[in-house]
Amino acid sequence: MDQALSGSAGHCGMTTWQALQEALLRSHPELARYIEWLLANLNPIRFDVEDAADRAWQEQRDAAQSLTRVTDLPHSALSAWGRPASRDAPYLAGLIPDPVENSLIDHDVRAGLGSEAPLFDDWRRLSDVRCDIHVLEDSSGRRLEVVNVNATPVESRLGTDMIYYHHPSHSFVLVQYKRLDSRNKEYRVNKQLLDQMDRLEQVAKLSSKPARPHEWRLSPDSCFLKFAHWRESAAPTSELAHGMYIPVSYARVLLDDDRTLGSRGGRIFSYKRVDRYLVGSEFADLVKLGLVGTVGTSVEQLRDFGLQRAREGYSVVLGFETSEETPRTRATRARSRSTKKRPKVNSYSPPTSQPPLFDVPGS
């Protein structure tokens, strides 16, 4: 003890820790959730890139962490994790919620849900999908509902979609994950990708023309491809997966250019062949500032589209943000790099509510 207090602490062996853990839980069983959460953060699970379930969870984790970057909410709220019992389960099924006191109190207060029921709660009662939800709220009134839904077995999954919807501006952005070859950092274009790009281009038809200044976008693109790569057997970190964010319209231009033409006639995306792309921080800044995304997209369109993508065979990680921020205050917050005045955040996984008495409010 004297050694620890002097600032020269070491580590204990597994036998000592197990005995200490058992003693702690005998005296304070309420610490079980704290210990589980702490161990999950200290010993993150390593993903096996050769395993289909691990690859899917790896992508969904990155999508969930991207949502916290876009909203400036703490990524640690979605980091503590253990493998779910089912290989087909969403990433959020293994999430170990932050057991801080405020989160526990907030969870108890909201156990009845009432008007605070998650907007996508009814998805959890559908027979053909598996849906998990986690909510982050800060003291300024901003609320992020993270919805993770799978509707197909992992072995037949087509990949992961991240969809972020900003309710005040009625705008959403979609990112479709594609994995670069871990050795050459290449992605060979196939018919499946071309078909998926055709479908993503249809999303543009959901968007309206901008009528007000905050509705203007840099381009009509609301869908991006993220060509990502992970190190084999690497433990998860707080950083997003390295990769190239490419708007679908730009991907079309690249596919018509000789630089993506392979030696055997096929098309290839890689760092060597793509000169310009966005990295994670650049993409997040564009979304935060409302410079990319659809215009005038309703909640009903979002619900239909998200569920459709899941039933088509994608893992969907959807973030639904509500707030009272004006476009100006949102931009001011996005540009602020100070962490001193960040609002306090509560994080909880809401229980399944009773069937709603009224229809879910629209946009």
TAUR-V105676 format. One record per backbone hydrogen bond with DSSP energy under -0.5 kcal/mol. CO is the residue of the C=O (numbers start at 1). NH is the residue of the N-H. Records with the same first field share a line. If there is no record, write none. Layout:
CO->NH ; NH
//
This chain:
1->5
2->6
3->8
4->7
13->17
14->18
15->19
16->20
17->21
18->22
19->23
20->24
21->25
22->26
23->27
24->28
28->31
29->32
31->35
32->36
33->37
34->38
35->39
36->40
37->41
38->42
39->43
45->236
47->49 ; 233
48->51
51->55
52->56
53->57
54->58
55->59
56->60
57->61
58->62
59->63
60->64
61->65
62->66
63->67
64->68
65->69
66->70
67->71
68->72 ; 73
74->77
75->78
76->79 ; 80
80->96
86->89
90->93
91->94
92->95
94->82
95->97
100->104
101->105
102->106
103->107
104->108
105->109
106->110
108->111
109->112
110->113
112->114
113->116
114->117
118->121
120->123
121->124
122->125
123->126
126->129
129->131
130->150
132->148
134->146
135->348
136->144
137->346
138->141
142->138
143->145 ; 322
144->136 ; 146
145->147 ; 320
146->134
147->149 ; 318
148->132
149->316
150->130
153->156
154->157
159->315
160->177
161->163 ; 317
162->175
163->165 ; 319
164->173
165->167 ; 321
166->169 ; 170 ; 171
167->170
169->296
170->297
171->166
172->294
173->164
174->224
175->162 ; 177
176->226
178->180 ; 228
181->185
185->271
186->181
187->189 ; 269
190->194
191->195
192->196
193->197
194->198
195->199
196->200
197->201
198->202
199->202
200->203 ; 204
201->204
202->205
203->206
204->207
212->215
213->216
221->293
222->174
223->248
224->176
225->227 ; 246
226->178 ; 228
227->244
228->180
229->242
231->234
234->47
242->229
243->245
244->227 ; 246
245->278
246->225
247->251
248->252
249->253
250->254
251->255
252->256
253->256
254->257
257->260
258->261
260->268
262->265
266->262
267->189
269->187
270->274
273->275
278->245
279->283
280->284
281->285
282->286
283->287
284->288
285->289
286->291 ; 292
287->290
291->218
295->208
298->302
299->303
300->304
301->305
302->306
303->307
304->308
305->309
306->310
307->311
308->312
309->313 ; 314
310->313
313->158 ; 159
314->316
315->161 ; 317
316->149 ; 318
317->163
318->147 ; 320
319->165 ; 321
320->145
321->167
322->143
326->330
327->331
328->332
329->333
330->334
331->335
332->336
333->336
339->342
344->139
346->137
348->135 ; 350
//
